[in-house]
């Protein structure tokens, strides 16, 4: 499963944190750091990345972190990839035009 997450673009520490939360359920940051032998700064950077991707959620007081299902992780990644493809499609003509301008200048020298 770790390899699958890495193939999806997870950083290794993020994949380990996600897998830990999936297998152990909601956890406090200290317990995650202790179990995975991570420095607190490293863990909280990872949790922030995962929260920004909507893969990890947290309750505020006390901070308890939980993860979404793997099915939802796939949905999130599919959504991001679709948005990237749409953005590329929208800028396709402009990119081709710029490329042609660059190659014309190169060929005229």
Biopython code that builds the backbone (N, CA, C, O; Angstrom):
import numpy as np
from Bio.PDB.StructureBuilder import StructureBuilder

atoms = [
    (1, "UNK", "N", (0.820, -1.193, 0.000)),
    (1, "UNK", "CA", (0.000, 0.000, 0.000)),
    (1, "UNK", "C", (0.865, 1.259, 0.000)),
    (1, "UNK", "O", (0.514, 2.260, -0.625)),
    (2, "UNK", "N", (1.991, 1.205, 0.700)),
    (2, "UNK", "CA", (2.904, 2.343, 0.728)),
    (2, "UNK", "C", (3.346, 2.695, -0.690)),
    (2, "UNK", "O", (3.351, 3.867, -1.067)),
    (3, "UNK", "N", (3.718, 1.682, -1.478)),
    (3, "UNK", "CA", (4.158, 1.928, -2.853)),
    (3, "UNK", "C", (3.044, 2.569, -3.672)),
    (3, "UNK", "O", (3.309, 3.469, -4.469)),
    (4, "UNK", "N", (1.822, 2.130, -3.492)),
    (4, "UNK", "CA", (0.685, 2.705, -4.213)),
    (4, "UNK", "C", (0.546, 4.188, -3.899)),
    (4, "UNK", "O", (0.342, 5.003, -4.799)),
    (5, "UNK", "N", (0.656, 4.531, -2.625)),
    (5, "UNK", "CA", (0.549, 5.932, -2.231)),
    (5, "UNK", "C", (1.705, 6.754, -2.783)),
    (5, "UNK", "O", (1.514, 7.891, -3.214)),
    (6, "UNK", "N", (2.898, 6.181, -2.771)),
    (6, "UNK", "CA", (4.054, 6.880, -3.340)),
    (6, "UNK", "C", (3.855, 7.096, -4.837)),
    (6, "UNK", "O", (4.205, 8.152, -5.364)),
    (7, "UNK", "N", (3.296, 6.101, -5.523)),
    (7, "UNK", "CA", (3.014, 6.226, -6.953)),
    (7, "UNK", "C", (1.975, 7.306, -7.229)),
    (7, "UNK", "O", (1.992, 7.927, -8.292)),
    (8, "UNK", "N", (1.075, 7.533, -6.284)),
    (8, "UNK", "CA", (0.071, 8.589, -6.427)),
    (8, "UNK", "C", (0.661, 9.978, -6.189)),
    (8, "UNK", "O", (0.013, 10.987, -6.469)),
    (9, "UNK", "N", (1.886, 10.030, -5.676)),
    (9, "UNK", "CA", (2.540, 11.319, -5.453)),
    (9, "UNK", "C", (2.692, 11.718, -4.008)),
    (9, "UNK", "O", (3.126, 12.833, -3.721)),
    (10, "UNK", "N", (2.344, 10.831, -3.081)),
    (10, "UNK", "CA", (2.556, 11.123, -1.663)),
    (10, "UNK", "C", (4.045, 11.184, -1.369)),
    (10, "UNK", "O", (4.831, 10.450, -1.968)),
    (11, "UNK", "N", (4.435, 12.058, -0.448)),
    (11, "UNK", "CA", (5.778, 11.984, 0.128)),
    (11, "UNK", "C", (5.760, 10.776, 1.052)),
    (11, "UNK", "O", (4.708, 10.403, 1.571)),
    (12, "UNK", "N", (6.928, 10.162, 1.260)),
    (12, "UNK", "CA", (6.973, 8.938, 2.060)),
    (12, "UNK", "C", (6.420, 9.146, 3.472)),
    (12, "UNK", "O", (5.662, 8.310, 3.965)),
    (13, "UNK", "N", (6.786, 10.232, 4.117)),
    (13, "UNK", "CA", (6.313, 10.464, 5.487)),
    (13, "UNK", "C", (4.796, 10.659, 5.495)),
    (13, "UNK", "O", (4.116, 10.192, 6.408)),
    (14, "UNK", "N", (4.264, 11.349, 4.479)),
    (14, "UNK", "CA", (2.819, 11.556, 4.397)),
    (14, "UNK", "C", (2.091, 10.228, 4.224)),
    (14, "UNK", "O", (1.048, 10.000, 4.837)),
    (15, "UNK", "N", (2.643, 9.357, 3.391)),
    (15, "UNK", "CA", (2.033, 8.041, 3.172)),
    (15, "UNK", "C", (2.035, 7.237, 4.468)),
    (15, "UNK", "O", (1.047, 6.576, 4.787)),
    (16, "UNK", "N", (3.132, 7.288, 5.214)),
    (16, "UNK", "CA", (3.207, 6.547, 6.481)),
    (16, "UNK", "C", (2.213, 7.089, 7.502)),
    (16, "UNK", "O", (1.575, 6.321, 8.222)),
    (17, "UNK", "N", (2.084, 8.407, 7.560)),
    (17, "UNK", "CA", (1.129, 9.011, 8.491)),
    (17, "UNK", "C", (-0.289, 8.608, 8.093)),
    (17, "UNK", "O", (-1.089, 8.222, 8.946)),
    (18, "UNK", "N", (-0.597, 8.695, 6.811)),
    (18, "UNK", "CA", (-1.934, 8.315, 6.350)),
    (18, "UNK", "C", (-2.230, 6.855, 6.691)),
    (18, "UNK", "O", (-3.286, 6.548, 7.246)),
    (19, "UNK", "N", (-1.306, 5.960, 6.363)),
    (19, "UNK", "CA", (-1.524, 4.535, 6.630)),
    (19, "UNK", "C", (-1.678, 4.259, 8.121)),
    (19, "UNK", "O", (-2.490, 3.426, 8.523)),
    (20, "UNK", "N", (-0.905, 4.952, 8.930)),
    (20, "UNK", "CA", (-1.021, 4.788, 10.380)),
    (20, "UNK", "C", (-2.416, 5.195, 10.854)),
    (20, "UNK", "O", (-3.050, 4.475, 11.626)),
    (21, "UNK", "N", (-2.884, 6.344, 10.390)),
    (21, "UNK", "CA", (-4.209, 6.803, 10.802)),
    (21, "UNK", "C", (-5.312, 5.882, 10.286)),
    (21, "UNK", "O", (-6.309, 5.668, 10.976)),
    (22, "UNK", "N", (-5.148, 5.335, 9.086)),
    (22, "UNK", "CA", (-6.159, 4.417, 8.554)),
    (22, "UNK", "C", (-6.217, 3.142, 9.389)),
    (22, "UNK", "O", (-7.294, 2.603, 9.644)),
    (23, "UNK", "N", (-5.058, 2.671, 9.808)),
    (23, "UNK", "CA", (-5.037, 1.400, 10.540)),
    (23, "UNK", "C", (-5.363, 1.568, 12.028)),
    (23, "UNK", "O", (-5.935, 0.667, 12.642)),
    (24, "UNK", "N", (-5.005, 2.708, 12.603)),
    (24, "UNK", "CA", (-5.164, 2.894, 14.044)),
    (24, "UNK", "C", (-6.372, 3.755, 14.421)),
    (24, "UNK", "O", (-6.765, 3.789, 15.587)),
    (25, "UNK", "N", (-6.955, 4.438, 13.459)),
    (25, "UNK", "CA", (-8.066, 5.329, 13.766)),
    (25, "UNK", "C", (-7.567, 6.667, 14.280)),
    (25, "UNK", "O", (-6.361, 6.916, 14.280)),
    (26, "UNK", "N", (-8.470, 7.531, 14.719)),
    (26, "UNK", "CA", (-8.096, 8.874, 15.180)),
    (26, "UNK", "C", (-7.026, 8.821, 16.276)),
    (26, "UNK", "O", (-7.075, 7.989, 17.182)),
    (27, "UNK", "N", (-6.054, 9.742, 16.160)),
    (27, "UNK", "CA", (-4.914, 9.758, 17.089)),
    (27, "UNK", "C", (-4.501, 11.190, 17.392)),
    (27, "UNK", "O", (-4.721, 12.103, 16.596)),
    (28, "UNK", "N", (-3.902, 11.362, 18.552)),
    (28, "UNK", "CA", (-3.276, 12.635, 18.910)),
    (28, "UNK", "C", (-1.920, 12.713, 18.207)),
    (28, "UNK", "O", (-1.288, 11.694, 17.928)),
    (29, "UNK", "N", (-1.493, 13.937, 17.930)),
    (29, "UNK", "CA", (-0.213, 14.141, 17.252)),
    (29, "UNK", "C", (0.947, 13.481, 17.959)),
    (29, "UNK", "O", (1.796, 12.862, 17.317)),
    (30, "UNK", "N", (0.995, 13.603, 19.277)),
    (30, "UNK", "CA", (2.098, 13.010, 20.046)),
    (30, "UNK", "C", (2.142, 11.501, 19.855)),
    (30, "UNK", "O", (3.218, 10.918, 19.724)),
    (31, "UNK", "N", (0.978, 10.873, 19.840)),
    (31, "UNK", "CA", (0.938, 9.415, 19.670)),
    (31, "UNK", "C", (1.389, 9.005, 18.266)),
    (31, "UNK", "O", (2.057, 7.985, 18.098)),
    (32, "UNK", "N", (1.025, 9.795, 17.270)),
    (32, "UNK", "CA", (1.472, 9.506, 15.900)),
    (32, "UNK", "C", (2.988, 9.632, 15.827)),
    (32, "UNK", "O", (3.668, 8.751, 15.302)),
    (33, "UNK", "N", (3.513, 10.739, 16.360)),
    (33, "UNK", "CA", (4.964, 10.986, 16.318)),
    (33, "UNK", "C", (5.722, 9.885, 17.046)),
    (33, "UNK", "O", (6.737, 9.395, 16.550)),
    (34, "UNK", "N", (5.240, 9.497, 18.207)),
    (34, "UNK", "CA", (5.918, 8.443, 18.975)),
    (34, "UNK", "C", (5.882, 7.107, 18.228)),
    (34, "UNK", "O", (6.899, 6.418, 18.139)),
    (35, "UNK", "N", (4.732, 6.748, 17.702)),
    (35, "UNK", "CA", (4.592, 5.454, 17.022)),
    (35, "UNK", "C", (5.427, 5.378, 15.750)),
    (35, "UNK", "O", (6.018, 4.339, 15.453)),
    (36, "UNK", "N", (5.478, 6.481, 14.994)),
    (36, "UNK", "CA", (6.224, 6.483, 13.726)),
    (36, "UNK", "C", (7.656, 6.967, 13.892)),
    (36, "UNK", "O", (8.419, 7.019, 12.928)),
    (37, "UNK", "N", (8.017, 7.321, 15.132)),
    (37, "UNK", "CA", (9.362, 7.817, 15.434)),
    (37, "UNK", "C", (9.719, 9.027, 14.559)),
    (37, "UNK", "O", (10.766, 9.083, 13.914)),
    (38, "UNK", "N", (8.790, 9.989, 14.574)),
    (38, "UNK", "CA", (8.982, 11.225, 13.816)),
    (38, "UNK", "C", (9.182, 12.385, 14.782)),
    (38, "UNK", "O", (8.627, 12.390, 15.880)),
    (39, "UNK", "N", (9.978, 13.369, 14.368)),
    (39, "UNK", "CA", (10.079, 14.604, 15.137)),
    (39, "UNK", "C", (8.758, 15.340, 14.995)),
    (39, "UNK", "O", (8.096, 15.240, 13.962)),
    (40, "UNK", "N", (8.375, 16.074, 16.018)),
    (40, "UNK", "CA", (7.085, 16.764, 15.994)),
    (40, "UNK", "C", (6.967, 17.702, 14.796)),
    (40, "UNK", "O", (5.917, 17.764, 14.155)),
    (41, "UNK", "N", (8.048, 18.436, 14.490)),
    (41, "UNK", "CA", (8.006, 19.358, 13.348)),
    (41, "UNK", "C", (7.737, 18.604, 12.051)),
    (41, "UNK", "O", (6.930, 19.040, 11.229)),
    (42, "UNK", "N", (8.410, 17.481, 11.871)),
    (42, "UNK", "CA", (8.234, 16.668, 10.680)),
    (42, "UNK", "C", (6.792, 16.164, 10.582)),
    (42, "UNK", "O", (6.186, 16.199, 9.510)),
    (43, "UNK", "N", (6.254, 15.699, 11.699)),
    (43, "UNK", "CA", (4.880, 15.205, 11.721)),
    (43, "UNK", "C", (3.899, 16.316, 11.384)),
    (43, "UNK", "O", (3.018, 16.127, 10.545)),
    (44, "UNK", "N", (4.035, 17.471, 12.023)),
    (44, "UNK", "CA", (3.052, 18.535, 11.809)),
    (44, "UNK", "C", (3.140, 19.128, 10.401)),
    (44, "UNK", "O", (2.132, 19.605, 9.879)),
    (45, "UNK", "N", (4.316, 19.109, 9.777)),
    (45, "UNK", "CA", (4.413, 19.511, 8.363)),
    (45, "UNK", "C", (3.648, 18.518, 7.498)),
    (45, "UNK", "O", (2.925, 18.903, 6.579)),
    (46, "UNK", "N", (3.819, 17.234, 7.804)),
    (46, "UNK", "CA", (3.112, 16.190, 7.058)),
    (46, "UNK", "C", (1.603, 16.317, 7.247)),
    (46, "UNK", "O", (0.850, 16.260, 6.275)),
    (47, "UNK", "N", (1.157, 16.489, 8.489)),
    (47, "UNK", "CA", (-0.271, 16.630, 8.757)),
    (47, "UNK", "C", (-0.848, 17.849, 8.038)),
    (47, "UNK", "O", (-1.973, 17.804, 7.539)),
    (48, "UNK", "N", (-0.085, 18.926, 7.986)),
    (48, "UNK", "CA", (-0.548, 20.125, 7.289)),
    (48, "UNK", "C", (-0.725, 19.849, 5.796)),
    (48, "UNK", "O", (-1.724, 20.255, 5.202)),
    (49, "UNK", "N", (0.253, 19.154, 5.185)),
    (49, "UNK", "CA", (0.131, 18.814, 3.757)),
    (49, "UNK", "C", (-1.100, 17.938, 3.527)),
    (49, "UNK", "O", (-1.862, 18.159, 2.586)),
    (50, "UNK", "N", (-1.283, 16.948, 4.388)),
    (50, "UNK", "CA", (-2.422, 16.037, 4.243)),
    (50, "UNK", "C", (-3.750, 16.751, 4.477)),
    (50, "UNK", "O", (-4.741, 16.457, 3.809)),
    (51, "UNK", "N", (-3.771, 17.683, 5.418)),
    (51, "UNK", "CA", (-4.995, 18.460, 5.645)),
    (51, "UNK", "C", (-5.290, 19.355, 4.445)),
    (51, "UNK", "O", (-6.445, 19.485, 4.039)),
    (52, "UNK", "N", (-4.254, 19.971, 3.875)),
    (52, "UNK", "CA", (-4.446, 20.828, 2.701)),
    (52, "UNK", "C", (-4.995, 20.041, 1.514)),
    (52, "UNK", "O", (-5.713, 20.590, 0.678)),
    (53, "UNK", "N", (-4.659, 18.763, 1.443)),
    (53, "UNK", "CA", (-5.163, 17.901, 0.368)),
    (53, "UNK", "C", (-6.505, 17.268, 0.729)),
    (53, "UNK", "O", (-7.066, 16.495, -0.047)),
    (54, "UNK", "N", (-7.013, 17.607, 1.919)),
    (54, "UNK", "CA", (-8.296, 17.092, 2.422)),
    (54, "UNK", "C", (-8.270, 15.579, 2.656)),
    (54, "UNK", "O", (-9.288, 14.903, 2.509)),
    (55, "UNK", "N", (-7.097, 15.058, 3.021)),
    (55, "UNK", "CA", (-6.930, 13.623, 3.272)),
    (55, "UNK", "C", (-6.963, 13.334, 4.769)),
    (55, "UNK", "O", (-7.324, 12.236, 5.192)),
    (56, "UNK", "N", (-6.582, 14.328, 5.563)),
    (56, "UNK", "CA", (-6.601, 14.212, 7.022)),
    (56, "UNK", "C", (-7.460, 15.336, 7.581)),
    (56, "UNK", "O", (-7.425, 16.468, 7.099)),
    (57, "UNK", "N", (-8.225, 15.000, 8.601)),
    (57, "UNK", "CA", (-9.056, 15.968, 9.317)),
    (57, "UNK", "C", (-8.572, 16.039, 10.758)),
    (57, "UNK", "O", (-7.885, 15.138, 11.239)),
    (58, "UNK", "N", (-8.937, 17.121, 11.442)),
    (58, "UNK", "CA", (-8.578, 17.191, 12.863)),
    (58, "UNK", "C", (-9.658, 17.908, 13.641)),
    (58, "UNK", "O", (-10.313, 18.827, 13.149)),
    (59, "UNK", "N", (-9.824, 17.451, 14.887)),
    (59, "UNK", "CA", (-10.645, 18.158, 15.855)),
    (59, "UNK", "C", (-9.703, 19.103, 16.580)),
    (59, "UNK", "O", (-8.518, 18.806, 16.730)),
    (60, "UNK", "N", (-10.213, 20.221, 17.024)),
    (60, "UNK", "CA", (-9.341, 21.253, 17.590)),
    (60, "UNK", "C", (-8.806, 20.957, 18.985)),
    (60, "UNK", "O", (-7.589, 20.925, 19.169)),
    (61, "UNK", "N", (-9.659, 20.743, 19.962)),
    (61, "UNK", "CA", (-9.177, 20.608, 21.336)),
    (61, "UNK", "C", (-9.730, 19.359, 21.980)),
    (61, "UNK", "O", (-10.949, 19.253, 22.116)),
    (62, "UNK", "N", (-8.929, 18.429, 22.374)),
    (62, "UNK", "CA", (-7.513, 18.305, 22.009)),
    (62, "UNK", "C", (-7.398, 17.874, 20.555)),
    (62, "UNK", "O", (-8.294, 17.220, 20.020)),
    (63, "UNK", "N", (-6.304, 18.237, 19.924)),
    (63, "UNK", "CA", (-6.110, 17.933, 18.504)),
    (63, "UNK", "C", (-6.027, 16.420, 18.298)),
    (63, "UNK", "O", (-5.099, 15.758, 18.763)),
    (64, "UNK", "N", (-7.013, 15.903, 17.595)),
    (64, "UNK", "CA", (-7.056, 14.486, 17.238)),
    (64, "UNK", "C", (-7.188, 14.422, 15.723)),
    (64, "UNK", "O", (-8.054, 15.074, 15.140)),
    (65, "UNK", "N", (-6.338, 13.644, 15.100)),
    (65, "UNK", "CA", (-6.282, 13.573, 13.645)),
    (65, "UNK", "C", (-6.892, 12.271, 13.156)),
    (65, "UNK", "O", (-6.707, 11.218, 13.766)),
    (66, "UNK", "N", (-7.617, 12.351, 12.057)),
    (66, "UNK", "CA", (-8.206, 11.169, 11.436)),
    (66, "UNK", "C", (-8.030, 11.292, 9.927)),
    (66, "UNK", "O", (-7.755, 12.373, 9.406)),
    (67, "UNK", "N", (-8.191, 10.172, 9.236)),
    (67, "UNK", "CA", (-7.993, 10.177, 7.783)),
    (67, "UNK", "C", (-9.268, 9.760, 7.070)),
    (67, "UNK", "O", (-10.136, 9.099, 7.640)),
    (68, "UNK", "N", (-9.357, 10.159, 5.818)),
    (68, "UNK", "CA", (-10.480, 9.743, 4.993)),
    (68, "UNK", "C", (-10.187, 8.353, 4.439)),
    (68, "UNK", "O", (-9.052, 7.881, 4.504)),
    (69, "UNK", "N", (-11.202, 7.703, 3.898)),
    (69, "UNK", "CA", (-11.020, 6.359, 3.347)),
    (69, "UNK", "C", (-10.136, 6.398, 2.102)),
    (69, "UNK", "O", (-9.983, 7.444, 1.471)),
    (70, "UNK", "N", (-9.561, 5.256, 1.759)),
    (70, "UNK", "CA", (-8.717, 5.183, 0.574)),
    (70, "UNK", "C", (-9.535, 5.488, -0.677)),
    (70, "UNK", "O", (-9.030, 6.107, -1.614)),
    (71, "UNK", "N", (-10.785, 5.062, -0.697)),
    (71, "UNK", "CA", (-11.658, 5.364, -1.840)),
    (71, "UNK", "C", (-11.781, 6.876, -2.036)),
    (71, "UNK", "O", (-11.742, 7.368, -3.164)),
    (72, "UNK", "N", (-11.929, 7.603, -0.939)),
    (72, "UNK", "CA", (-12.027, 9.063, -1.035)),
    (72, "UNK", "C", (-10.692, 9.685, -1.423)),
    (72, "UNK", "O", (-10.663, 10.701, -2.118)),
    (73, "UNK", "N", (-9.586, 9.087, -0.983)),
    (73, "UNK", "CA", (-8.260, 9.570, -1.400)),
    (73, "UNK", "C", (-8.163, 9.492, -2.919)),
    (73, "UNK", "O", (-7.714, 10.437, -3.568)),
    (74, "UNK", "N", (-8.585, 8.363, -3.483)),
    (74, "UNK", "CA", (-8.551, 8.223, -4.940)),
    (74, "UNK", "C", (-9.424, 9.268, -5.613)),
    (74, "UNK", "O", (-9.049, 9.833, -6.641)),
    (75, "UNK", "N", (-10.593, 9.525, -5.031)),
    (75, "UNK", "CA", (-11.487, 10.555, -5.584)),
    (75, "UNK", "C", (-10.826, 11.929, -5.562)),
    (75, "UNK", "O", (-10.935, 12.687, -6.526)),
    (76, "UNK", "N", (-10.140, 12.252, -4.465)),
    (76, "UNK", "CA", (-9.445, 13.536, -4.353)),
    (76, "UNK", "C", (-8.370, 13.643, -5.425)),
    (76, "UNK", "O", (-8.267, 14.673, -6.093)),
    (77, "UNK", "N", (-7.563, 12.589, -5.603)),
    (77, "UNK", "CA", (-6.505, 12.626, -6.600)),
    (77, "UNK", "C", (-7.067, 12.703, -8.016)),
    (77, "UNK", "O", (-6.504, 13.392, -8.867)),
    (78, "UNK", "N", (-8.168, 12.007, -8.275)),
    (78, "UNK", "CA", (-8.805, 12.095, -9.596)),
    (78, "UNK", "C", (-9.298, 13.514, -9.866)),
    (78, "UNK", "O", (-9.145, 14.030, -10.973)),
    (79, "UNK", "N", (-9.881, 14.133, -8.864)),
    (79, "UNK", "CA", (-10.371, 15.505, -9.007)),
    (79, "UNK", "C", (-9.223, 16.462, -9.330)),
    (79, "UNK", "O", (-9.344, 17.315, -10.209)),
    (80, "UNK", "N", (-8.115, 16.313, -8.614)),
    (80, "UNK", "CA", (-6.950, 17.172, -8.848)),
    (80, "UNK", "C", (-6.408, 16.962, -10.254)),
    (80, "UNK", "O", (-6.097, 17.930, -10.948)),
    (81, "UNK", "N", (-6.290, 15.712, -10.681)),
    (81, "UNK", "CA", (-5.764, 15.422, -12.018)),
    (81, "UNK", "C", (-6.687, 15.965, -13.102)),
    (81, "UNK", "O", (-6.214, 16.474, -14.117)),
    (82, "UNK", "N", (-8.000, 15.862, -12.898)),
    (82, "UNK", "CA", (-8.958, 16.408, -13.869)),
    (82, "UNK", "C", (-8.806, 17.922, -13.964)),
    (82, "UNK", "O", (-8.822, 18.483, -15.060)),
    (83, "UNK", "N", (-8.658, 18.583, -12.818)),
    (83, "UNK", "CA", (-8.479, 20.031, -12.819)),
    (83, "UNK", "C", (-7.199, 20.415, -13.548)),
    (83, "UNK", "O", (-7.178, 21.392, -14.297)),
    (84, "UNK", "N", (-6.124, 19.645, -13.329)),
    (84, "UNK", "CA", (-4.868, 19.921, -14.017)),
    (84, "UNK", "C", (-5.024, 19.733, -15.525)),
    (84, "UNK", "O", (-4.510, 20.532, -16.307)),
    (85, "UNK", "N", (-5.730, 18.682, -15.935)),
    (85, "UNK", "CA", (-5.957, 18.432, -17.360)),
    (85, "UNK", "C", (-6.807, 19.550, -17.964)),
    (85, "UNK", "O", (-6.531, 19.999, -19.076)),
    (86, "UNK", "N", (-7.827, 19.998, -17.252)),
    (86, "UNK", "CA", (-8.665, 21.100, -17.734)),
    (86, "UNK", "C", (-7.847, 22.374, -17.886)),
    (86, "UNK", "O", (-7.984, 23.088, -18.880)),
    (87, "UNK", "N", (-6.993, 22.663, -16.901)),
    (87, "UNK", "CA", (-6.140, 23.852, -16.968)),
    (87, "UNK", "C", (-5.203, 23.785, -18.171)),
    (87, "UNK", "O", (-5.016, 24.776, -18.877)),
    (88, "UNK", "N", (-4.621, 22.623, -18.396)),
    (88, "UNK", "CA", (-3.725, 22.460, -19.539)),
    (88, "UNK", "C", (-4.482, 22.631, -20.850)),
    (88, "UNK", "O", (-3.987, 23.269, -21.779)),
    (89, "UNK", "N", (-5.677, 22.062, -20.921)),
    (89, "UNK", "CA", (-6.499, 22.190, -22.127)),
    (89, "UNK", "C", (-6.837, 23.652, -22.399)),
    (89, "UNK", "O", (-6.787, 24.102, -23.544)),
    (90, "UNK", "N", (-7.182, 24.397, -21.342)),
    (90, "UNK", "CA", (-7.530, 25.809, -21.486)),
    (90, "UNK", "C", (-6.350, 26.641, -21.958)),
    (90, "UNK", "O", (-6.542, 27.612, -22.691)),
    (91, "UNK", "N", (-5.144, 26.291, -21.561)),
    (91, "UNK", "CA", (-3.972, 27.076, -21.936)),
    (91, "UNK", "C", (-3.247, 26.513, -23.157)),
    (91, "UNK", "O", (-2.207, 27.041, -23.551)),
    (92, "UNK", "N", (-3.773, 25.462, -23.754)),
    (92, "UNK", "CA", (-3.126, 24.784, -24.878)),
    (92, "UNK", "C", (-2.801, 25.736, -26.029)),
    (92, "UNK", "O", (-1.659, 25.784, -26.486)),
    (93, "UNK", "N", (-3.789, 26.489, -26.497)),
    (93, "UNK", "CA", (-3.581, 27.376, -27.641)),
    (93, "UNK", "C", (-2.536, 28.442, -27.346)),
    (93, "UNK", "O", (-1.682, 28.740, -28.182)),
    (94, "UNK", "N", (-2.612, 29.013, -26.148)),
    (94, "UNK", "CA", (-1.626, 30.030, -25.771)),
    (94, "UNK", "C", (-0.224, 29.435, -25.710)),
    (94, "UNK", "O", (0.734, 30.064, -26.159)),
    (95, "UNK", "N", (-0.094, 28.243, -25.166)),
    (95, "UNK", "CA", (1.213, 27.585, -25.083)),
    (95, "UNK", "C", (1.762, 27.287, -26.475)),
    (95, "UNK", "O", (2.947, 27.492, -26.740)),
    (96, "UNK", "N", (0.895, 26.803, -27.359)),
    (96, "UNK", "CA", (1.336, 26.530, -28.732)),
    (96, "UNK", "C", (1.758, 27.808, -29.443)),
    (96, "UNK", "O", (2.743, 27.811, -30.181)),
    (97, "UNK", "N", (1.032, 28.877, -29.232)),
    (97, "UNK", "CA", (1.369, 30.163, -29.842)),
    (97, "UNK", "C", (2.729, 30.655, -29.348)),
    (97, "UNK", "O", (3.558, 31.107, -30.138)),
    (98, "UNK", "N", (2.950, 30.566, -28.047)),
    (98, "UNK", "CA", (4.252, 30.967, -27.481)),
    (98, "UNK", "C", (5.376, 30.119, -28.061)),
    (98, "UNK", "O", (6.439, 30.631, -28.413)),
    (99, "UNK", "N", (5.127, 28.816, -28.156)),
    (99, "UNK", "CA", (6.138, 27.901, -28.691)),
    (99, "UNK", "C", (6.492, 28.280, -30.127)),
    (99, "UNK", "O", (7.665, 28.302, -30.500)),
    (100, "UNK", "N", (5.484, 28.573, -30.913)),
    (100, "UNK", "CA", (5.731, 28.967, -32.306)),
    (100, "UNK", "C", (6.524, 30.266, -32.376)),
    (100, "UNK", "O", (7.414, 30.397, -33.216)),
    (101, "UNK", "N", (6.218, 31.229, -31.507)),
    (101, "UNK", "CA", (6.970, 32.484, -31.469)),
    (101, "UNK", "C", (8.435, 32.227, -31.135)),
    (101, "UNK", "O", (9.331, 32.809, -31.746)),
    (102, "UNK", "N", (8.669, 31.361, -30.173)),
    (102, "UNK", "CA", (10.050, 31.044, -29.755)),
    (102, "UNK", "C", (10.800, 30.359, -30.891)),
    (102, "UNK", "O", (11.936, 30.724, -31.194)),
    (103, "UNK", "N", (10.174, 29.373, -31.519)),
    (103, "UNK", "CA", (10.867, 28.634, -32.583)),
    (103, "UNK", "C", (11.078, 29.499, -33.815)),
    (103, "UNK", "O", (12.065, 29.297, -34.522)),
    (104, "UNK", "N", (10.194, 30.457, -34.108)),
    (104, "UNK", "CA", (10.387, 31.376, -35.227)),
    (104, "UNK", "C", (11.598, 32.256, -34.994)),
    (104, "UNK", "O", (12.402, 32.483, -35.897)),
    (105, "UNK", "N", (11.721, 32.759, -33.744)),
    (105, "UNK", "CA", (12.880, 33.601, -33.400)),
    (105, "UNK", "C", (14.172, 32.805, -33.528)),
    (105, "UNK", "O", (15.170, 33.312, -34.041)),
    (106, "UNK", "N", (14.154, 31.554, -33.061)),
    (106, "UNK", "CA", (15.351, 30.703, -33.141)),
    (106, "UNK", "C", (15.728, 30.421, -34.585)),
    (106, "UNK", "O", (16.913, 30.411, -34.919)),
    (107, "UNK", "N", (14.757, 30.195, -35.438)),
    (107, "UNK", "CA", (15.017, 29.867, -36.842)),
    (107, "UNK", "C", (15.457, 31.071, -37.649)),
    (107, "UNK", "O", (16.114, 30.915, -38.679)),
    (108, "UNK", "N", (15.102, 32.294, -37.193)),
    (108, "UNK", "CA", (15.471, 33.496, -37.939)),
    (108, "UNK", "C", (16.889, 33.937, -37.648)),
    (108, "UNK", "O", (17.425, 34.785, -38.362)),
    (109, "UNK", "N", (17.508, 33.391, -36.625)),
    (109, "UNK", "CA", (18.894, 33.764, -36.282)),
    (109, "UNK", "C", (19.885, 32.959, -37.017)),
    (109, "UNK", "O", (21.088, 33.149, -36.841)),
]
sb = StructureBuilder()
sb.init_structure("model")
sb.init_model(0)
sb.init_chain("A")
sb.init_seg("    ")
for serial, (resi, resn, name, xyz) in enumerate(atoms, 1):
    if name == "N":
        sb.init_residue(resn, " ", resi, " ")
    sb.init_atom(name, np.array(xyz, "f"), 0.0, 1.0, " ", f" {name:<3s}", serial, name[0])
structure = sb.get_structure()
